[in-house]
Amino acid sequence: MEKKGLLSLLVYAHFTNDIYNFVLPPLLVIMRYDFKTSYFEGGVLVALYLLTSGALQTPIARFAEKRGLQRHAMVAGFLGMALSMALFAFSRTFPEFLIDSFLLGVSLAPYHPQGIGAVSVAFDAKERGSAIGIHQLGGNIGMFSAPLIVAALFSALRLSWTAALMAMIAPAIVTAVLLSAVFEVPLDQAVQTKPKGDDGRSLMSLLLSPIILLALAYAFNAISTRAFSSFTPSYLDSVTSNVGLSEVLTSAVIASGIVAFPLGGFLSDKLGRKLVIWVSYGLAGALFMIYSFVGGVVGLPVLFAAFFFGYIGSAPALAFASELGIGGRTNSSVAIVFGAGTIGNAVGPFMVGPLIDALGFLTSFKIASVFALLAAVPVLLITTKGIRTRQRICLKS
């Protein structure tokens, strides 16, 4: 499969995956009205599926790489997403939602390491950041589409909870069928220096300090961005008293990633991964903090800019992670960093949910902003001296 076709396919798959990755936060608004779900319970549900996904990404990626099951892992994930939506459709109580959320987390675990790893293998170093940025763009479109889809199903079409969630099954089924029929795993042949004693089997060979520091920075940034994105719909609903408008406004600020993801990848190809990551994370933290003081609809341009800079660092970080892979395990290396980010995504809502119940939205947002500011610190400590990053045999243009 030629590399441009591969990238197009995976942009679509990432779009679909991240609809499900972000569908629960806008659904929390509906659940609060229909099922009296508290902000604390909402935070637990979001944290559960994200923690589950983050914890399973590395072992699933390692298992799939060793056995050549990358395509099967992705297909199984999308089928699991469809099943989780069907279970949500017929659930009404918090314990039932916990089971559904856990299954959603398991289902979301396979895609990102396989998809990002395939893109990283297919493109050489001069194009890798831009290609991963374009791939991330697909996910961002899925993220900002999720609130719009929820608004369309519940506010425009006025579907019931069961009917709306059953309608959500279709995209996952279509993507699973498409990947099963078309996706081919690209060739990865890496030339690099392996640490003494590395037998090609131990995951410890991946746990170099640059990977750890990069994962920590990625996780800190994720704590803030997901805390804000998870509760922005509910916050704006409390300000506007309009569910549909709150979902549309949330989509508008998240849409900053349409430009940010590909721009970050392109800039990192030209200026270097570390510089772009550090500057973007520092600016994101400052802007999130400013919004937590301004607040409301009037402050949304600041929030838009905060998400913009938070997203710019994503593609460079994942490209950097793939280049630090050891023993040809691109997917496993990506999984460590992206998995840390997913765990950060879980910590944000889990932390902020009960804080909102106790302290209100803006005070809780101030606390979340601190983590975005901290994200720039580990980046400064990263050094790759003595580490030879991977070289690729690329697919044809």
DOMARVEX-9011 format. One line per 4 residues: their letters; for each residue x, y, z of C-alpha. Coordinates in steps of 0.001 Angstrom, whole numbers, m for minus. Each point is the difference from the previous one (the first is absolute). Example, Ala and Ser with C-alpha at 12.3 -4.5 7.8 and 13.67 -1.06 7.14 Angstrom:
BEGIN
AS = 12300 m4500 7800 ~ 1370 3440 m660
END
This chain:
BEGIN
MEKK = 0 0 0 ~ 1583 3329 m1051 ~ 694 2414 2821 ~ m2428 2769 m985
GLLS = m2832 m2518 m192 ~ 1037 m1398 3371 ~ m19 3472 1551 ~ m3449 773 m1449
LLVY = m1413 m3247 1375 ~ 1463 602 3456 ~ m1163 3630 109 ~ m3541 m1317 m491
AHFT = 492 m2754 2594 ~ 1408 2532 2474 ~ m3006 2258 m639 ~ m2366 m2841 878
NDIY = 2054 m1169 2994 ~ 44 3444 1587 ~ m3744 480 m369 ~ m268 m2829 2527
NFVL = 3007 1279 1937 ~ m1833 3275 630 ~ m3684 m940 m97 ~ m426 m554 3741
PPLL = 698 3603 1193 ~ m2858 1524 m2062 ~ m2201 m2933 997 ~ 579 957 3656
VIMR = m2217 3042 m540 ~ m2865 m2287 m1093 ~ 729 m2488 2781 ~ m153 2774 2589
YDFK = m3489 982 m1149 ~ m1403 m3491 m702 ~ 1724 m2155 2626 ~ 1083 2576 2639
TSYF = 3684 m873 m465 ~ 2188 2242 2190 ~ 3179 1709 m1173 ~ 1952 m2372 2232
EGGV = m1618 m3038 m1638 ~ 604 1543 m3407 ~ 3661 465 843 ~ 238 m3629 1112
LVAL = m1565 m1266 m3234 ~ 2368 2042 m2175 ~ 3001 m944 2146 ~ m893 m3697 m118
YLLT = m37 m367 m3762 ~ 3108 2137 m412 ~ 1976 m1807 2722 ~ m995 m3353 m1470
SGAL = 1049 1091 m3469 ~ 3280 1495 1197 ~ 952 m3060 2052 ~ m685 m2440 m2852
QTPI = 1642 1861 m2881 ~ 3573 m1171 540 ~ m740 m3712 660 ~ m2424 m147 m2952
ARFA = 2510 1749 m2277 ~ 2810 m2344 1092 ~ m2194 m3085 m448 ~ m1204 1110 m3440
EKRG = 3529 895 m1205 ~ 1477 m3334 1074 ~ m2696 m1986 m1801 ~ m714 2249 m2972
LQRH = m3570 639 1161 ~ m117 3797 m362 ~ m2942 m52 m2411 ~ m1925 m2515 2113
AMVA = 546 2105 3124 ~ m1417 3115 m1672 ~ m3011 m1843 m1422 ~ m769 m1572 3392
GFLG = 180 3447 1601 ~ m2596 1516 m2326 ~ m2342 m2955 462 ~ 366 476 3756
MALS = m951 3672 m349 ~ m3204 m1004 m1768 ~ m810 m2466 2792 ~ 673 2592 2702
MALF = m2442 2451 m1654 ~ m2652 m2741 m90 ~ 508 m620 3716 ~ m181 3728 789
AFSR = m3282 142 m1937 ~ m1709 m2361 2439 ~ 1684 1182 3204 ~ m1670 2273 2526
TFPE = 1981 m249 3252 ~ 3507 1033 1038 ~ 1245 m3612 561 ~ m1178 m896 m3509
FLID = 1755 3053 m1425 ~ 3207 m1104 1761 ~ m36 m3321 m1882 ~ m697 1763 m3292
SFLL = 2802 2492 612 ~ 2480 m2771 781 ~ m826 m1780 m3261 ~ 368 3280 m1888
GVSL = 3485 397 1498 ~ 1048 m3511 m1027 ~ m1284 683 m3507 ~ 1852 3306 m350
APYH = 3366 m1481 1029 ~ 1107 m1615 m3312 ~ m324 2772 m2570 ~ 2466 2784 824
PQGI = 3228 m2038 339 ~ m790 m1986 m3168 ~ m1183 3004 m2025 ~ 2729 2443 1042
GAVS = 2628 m2719 m274 ~ m1068 m848 m3561 ~ 181 3663 m1046 ~ 3417 378 1638
VAFD = 1369 m3023 m1855 ~ m1405 1100 m3346 ~ 1602 3470 m38 ~ 3657 969 394
AKER = 1312 2497 2549 ~ m448 3057 m2245 ~ m3725 m741 m438 ~ m841 m1909 3170
GSAI = m1103 2912 2167 ~ m2235 1420 m2728 ~ m1504 m3431 m746 ~ m744 m669 3660
GIHQ = m1469 3508 262 ~ m2363 m738 m2891 ~ m909 m3285 1694 ~ m676 1882 3246
LGGN = m2241 2376 m1962 ~ m2356 m2899 m688 ~ m265 m635 3717 ~ m635 3642 758
IGMF = m2840 139 m2528 ~ m1456 m3043 1760 ~ 368 1715 3371 ~ m1793 3189 m986
SAPL = m2588 m2006 m1945 ~ m1020 m1962 3107 ~ m1806 2912 1744 ~ m1640 962 m3306
IVAA = m1214 m3565 m506 ~ m1399 m76 3540 ~ m1706 3351 m567 ~ m1468 m1209 m3304
LFSA = m1293 m3287 1429 ~ m1518 1430 3179 ~ m818 3652 m744 ~ m688 59 m3735
LRLS = m1416 m3488 m630 ~ m1280 m321 3587 ~ 790 m3695 152 ~ m367 m1958 3208
WTAA = 3094 m1124 1912 ~ m289 m3538 m1362 ~ m604 1034 m3620 ~ 2845 2539 5
LMAM = 2558 m2415 1434 ~ m1040 m2775 m2383 ~ 547 2428 m2882 ~ 3553 484 1286
IAPA = 834 m3620 m857 ~ 169 531 m3764 ~ 3313 1903 m399 ~ 1948 m2620 1962
IVTA = m1403 m2890 m2047 ~ 787 1736 m3293 ~ 3588 741 1081 ~ 580 m3553 1220
VLLS = m1127 m1410 m3348 ~ 2142 2485 m1941 ~ 3173 m711 1997 ~ m541 m3728 m252
AVFE = m286 209 m3782 ~ 2641 2620 m882 ~ 2623 635 2704 ~ 3499 m1410 m496
VPLD = 2747 236 2603 ~ 2939 1996 m1462 ~ 3568 m1294 27 ~ 2172 1143 2903
QAVQ = 3752 m621 m127 ~ 1889 2024 2585 ~ 3737 593 245 ~ 945 1087 3498
TKPK = 2157 m590 3041 ~ m1486 m2394 2561 ~ 982 162 3679 ~ 2412 m2668 1205
GDDG = m1845 m3087 1111 ~ m3149 769 m2000 ~ m1231 m3303 m1334 ~ m2806 1544 m2065
RSLM = m2683 m1316 2338 ~ m33 2141 3158 ~ m2258 3017 177 ~ 2547 1511 2386
SLLL = 2147 731 m3070 ~ m2581 2645 m877 ~ 77 1764 3349 ~ 2798 2461 m742
SPII = m25 3306 1825 ~ m913 2030 m3141 ~ m3105 m2170 m402 ~ m892 407 3675
LLAL = 429 3781 m75 ~ m1924 307 m3259 ~ m2796 m2170 1405 ~ m128 2127 3160
AYAF = m266 3240 m1989 ~ m2659 m1506 m2261 ~ m1965 m1180 3041 ~ 110 3382 1786
NAIS = m1255 1794 m3099 ~ m2726 m2619 m396 ~ m1212 485 3590 ~ m819 3637 m715
TRAF = m1345 m305 m3542 ~ m2321 m2890 860 ~ m1148 1578 3255 ~ m1047 3106 m1917
SSFT = m1496 m1836 m2978 ~ m1925 m2464 2181 ~ m1780 2659 2041 ~ m181 2897 m2448
PSYL = m3409 m1248 m1289 ~ m1390 m115 3536 ~ 1581 3330 951 ~ m1362 1772 m3080
DSVT = m3415 m1568 604 ~ 60 1480 3517 ~ 820 3402 m1538 ~ m2374 m43 m2995
SNVG = m2751 m2402 1228 ~ m14 m1423 m3535 ~ 1197 m3583 m532 ~ 223 238 m3782
LSEV = 1906 3294 80 ~ 2443 m1308 2612 ~ 822 m3010 m2210 ~ 514 2210 m3072
LTSA = 2251 2443 1901 ~ 2048 m2896 1371 ~ 472 m1324 m3524 ~ 1116 3453 m1127
VIAS = 2854 236 2509 ~ 1121 m3600 m566 ~ 39 700 m3741 ~ 3237 1914 577
GIVA = 1688 m3333 m566 ~ m940 103 m3703 ~ 2901 2395 m476 ~ 2070 m846 3091
FPLG = 645 m3708 m593 ~ 1419 215 m3544 ~ 1757 3303 771 ~ 1767 m1505 3012
GFLS = 1236 m2944 m2046 ~ 1226 2266 m2807 ~ 1786 2369 2390 ~ 1718 m2890 1764
DKLG = 1341 m1286 m3329 ~ 1548 3433 m590 ~ 924 1250 3490 ~ 434 m3184 2028
RKLV = m2319 m2078 2163 ~ 1178 1196 3417 ~ m265 3750 m679 ~ m3521 m198 m1399
IWVS = m1223 m2202 2855 ~ 1485 2260 2673 ~ m1329 3283 m1400 ~ m3479 m1387 m703
YGLA = m440 m1552 3440 ~ 1201 3148 1772 ~ m2386 2258 m1923 ~ m2911 m2420 476
GALF = 473 32 3771 ~ 70 3792 146 ~ m3148 340 m2122 ~ m1972 m2629 1928
MIYS = 819 1906 3188 ~ m1139 3288 m1534 ~ m3338 m1525 m1058 ~ m582 m1334 3504
FVGG = 11 3645 1173 ~ m2021 1418 m2917 ~ m2507 m2817 m565 ~ m3363 109 m1726
VVGL = m821 309 m3677 ~ 1993 3227 m260 ~ 3203 m1878 856 ~ m420 m2716 m2631
PVLF = 2611 1527 m2377 ~ 2564 m497 2780 ~ m1162 m3585 507 ~ 204 m561 m3767
AAFF = 3626 1188 61 ~ 777 m2191 3025 ~ m1232 m3116 m1776 ~ 1830 1114 m3152
FGYI = 3394 39 1723 ~ m794 m3106 2053 ~ m689 m1869 m3237 ~ 3032 1336 m1903
GSAP = 2337 m2104 2155 ~ m1821 m3267 m665 ~ 1379 m1034 m3406 ~ 3609 973 854
ALAF = m181 m2004 3246 ~ m1319 m3111 m1752 ~ 2494 324 m2856 ~ 2764 377 2605
ASEL = m1271 m3094 1831 ~ 39 m2092 m3179 ~ 3576 1091 m679 ~ 1095 m1156 3458
GIGG = m1307 m3530 m605 ~ 2327 m2875 846 ~ 304 m3329 m1819 ~ m2418 945 m2774
RTNS = m2896 438 2426 ~ m1427 3243 m1266 ~ m3528 m729 1206 ~ 1139 m932 3513
SVAI = 2070 3179 294 ~ m2924 2134 m1179 ~ m2278 m1899 2394 ~ 2119 979 3014
VFGA = m330 3718 m767 ~ m3569 m67 m1288 ~ m1028 m2340 2821 ~ 1432 2451 2543
GTIG = m2015 2733 m1685 ~ m3129 m2124 179 ~ 553 m546 3715 ~ 432 3769 291
NAVG = m3281 353 m1854 ~ m1552 m2171 2709 ~ 1538 1858 2918 ~ m1289 3376 m1210
PFMV = m3754 m761 76 ~ 330 m2227 3087 ~ 1710 2831 1870 ~ m2136 2868 m1287
GPLI = m3425 m1697 279 ~ m148 m52 3812 ~ 1780 3373 174 ~ m2805 1558 m2053
DALG = m2585 m1465 2370 ~ 1882 1537 2947 ~ 1604 3191 m1357 ~ m1748 880 m3242
FLTS = 1249 53 m3576 ~ 2507 2851 m194 ~ 1903 m843 3192 ~ 265 m3602 m1196
FKIA = 1221 1182 m3401 ~ 2764 2003 1707 ~ 1256 m3157 1690 ~ m83 m1901 m3301
SVFA = 1989 2786 m1706 ~ 2987 m579 2287 ~ 665 m3374 m1623 ~ 194 1570 m3464
LLAA = 2619 2410 1317 ~ 1963 m2910 1490 ~ m18 m1852 m3338 ~ 2758 2212 m1394
VPVL = 2448 m938 2784 ~ 815 m3647 m919 ~ 506 1033 m3637 ~ 2949 2181 1013
LITT = 1656 m3020 1636 ~ m199 m2257 m3061 ~ 3324 m841 m1627 ~ 597 m2486 m2818
KGIR = 3803 138 117 ~ 1374 m3456 m753 ~ m3325 m1295 m1306 ~ m242 m745 m3701
TRQR = m3601 365 m1112 ~ m1508 m2305 m2535 ~ 429 72 m3761 ~ m2833 m1172 m2237
ICLK = m506 m1931 m3189 ~ m2954 2045 m1274 ~ m2905 m973 m2169 ~ m172 1280 m3553
S = m1388 3513 m548
END
